[in-house]
Amino acid sequence: MLTWTDCVELSELTEEEIDAIAQHEHVPEMIALEMGNYLVHTHTGEKRVKAMIRDDIRLALEEGKADRVAMLKLVLKHYLEHHACK
């Protein structure tokens, strides 16, 4: 049986990236993990995940959530360092 940690490791995403997808798509984390896993294995999907994180940053800015903005900027930085969607 696979654990949550096993699934995260297989997805090639971090838990924070999965959380950003879940927040953006308004879905549970397991669905976001599955969606993210699929997307990062396609060229256009990697760009879509990047756009989701950027959307989340914009929304957090609009809501005045400075801590979330800072965290999401780090998530985006890490994502760009590990995926080919420049």
Secondary structure per residue as TSV (DSSP state, phi and psi in degrees):
chain	resnum	aa	ss	phi	psi
A	1	M	-	360.0	135.8
A	2	L	-	-85.4	139.6
A	3	T	-	-91.7	170.5
A	4	W	H	-56.6	-44.8
A	5	T	H	-60.9	-41.8
A	6	D	H	-58.9	-45.8
A	7	C	H	-63.8	-41.7
A	8	V	H	-61.0	-47.0
A	9	E	H	-62.3	-38.5
A	10	L	H	-70.6	-24.0
A	11	S	H	-77.4	-17.3
A	12	E	T	66.5	24.4
A	13	L	-	-123.7	160.4
A	14	T	-	-90.9	165.1
A	15	E	H	-62.0	-34.8
A	16	E	H	-67.4	-38.4
A	17	E	H	-66.2	-40.3
A	18	I	H	-64.0	-41.8
A	19	D	H	-61.2	-40.9
A	20	A	H	-62.8	-40.8
A	21	I	H	-64.4	-44.5
A	22	A	H	-60.6	-43.3
A	23	Q	H	-64.7	-44.0
A	24	H	H	-64.9	-44.0
A	25	E	H	-91.3	-6.0
A	26	H	T	57.5	49.6
A	27	V	-	-130.2	160.6
A	28	P	-	-62.0	157.4
A	29	E	H	-59.4	-36.7
A	30	M	H	-65.0	-38.9
A	31	I	H	-68.2	-40.0
A	32	A	H	-62.8	-37.9
A	33	L	H	-62.7	-46.8
A	34	E	H	-64.0	-43.0
A	35	M	H	-63.3	-46.9
A	36	G	H	-62.4	-41.6
A	37	N	H	-58.6	-43.7
A	38	Y	H	-64.0	-48.4
A	39	L	H	-63.7	-40.0
A	40	V	T	-70.7	-8.4
A	41	H	T	-98.8	12.4
A	42	T	S	-131.1	146.9
A	43	H	H	-61.9	-47.2
A	44	T	H	-71.3	-28.7
A	45	G	H	-67.0	-38.4
A	46	E	H	-60.0	-41.0
A	47	K	H	-66.2	-34.7
A	48	R	H	-65.9	-41.4
A	49	V	H	-62.7	-43.2
A	50	K	H	-58.0	-43.7
A	51	A	H	-64.5	-37.1
A	52	M	H	-62.0	-45.6
A	53	I	H	-64.2	-42.1
A	54	R	H	-62.4	-40.4
A	55	D	H	-60.9	-42.5
A	56	D	H	-62.7	-38.5
A	57	I	H	-63.0	-46.5
A	58	R	H	-60.3	-43.5
A	59	L	H	-63.9	-43.5
A	60	A	H	-63.2	-37.1
A	61	L	H	-62.4	-45.9
A	62	E	H	-61.8	-33.4
A	63	E	T	-87.2	-2.4
A	64	G	T	70.7	27.9
A	65	K	-	-95.4	80.1
A	66	A	H	-60.1	-39.8
A	67	D	H	-63.5	-41.3
A	68	R	H	-67.7	-39.1
A	69	V	H	-58.5	-48.6
A	70	A	H	-60.9	-44.3
A	71	M	H	-64.1	-43.7
A	72	L	H	-67.5	-31.9
A	73	K	H	-65.0	-37.4
A	74	L	H	-68.1	-38.5
A	75	V	H	-61.5	-45.0
A	76	L	H	-63.7	-43.4
A	77	K	H	-58.3	-48.1
A	78	H	H	-62.8	-43.6
A	79	Y	H	-59.4	-46.2
A	80	L	H	-65.7	-31.8
A	81	E	H	-69.5	-23.6
A	82	H	H	-114.2	1.0
A	83	H	S	-135.0	152.8
A	84	A	S	-90.3	34.4
A	85	C	-	-104.0	36.0
A	86	K	-	-52.7	360.0
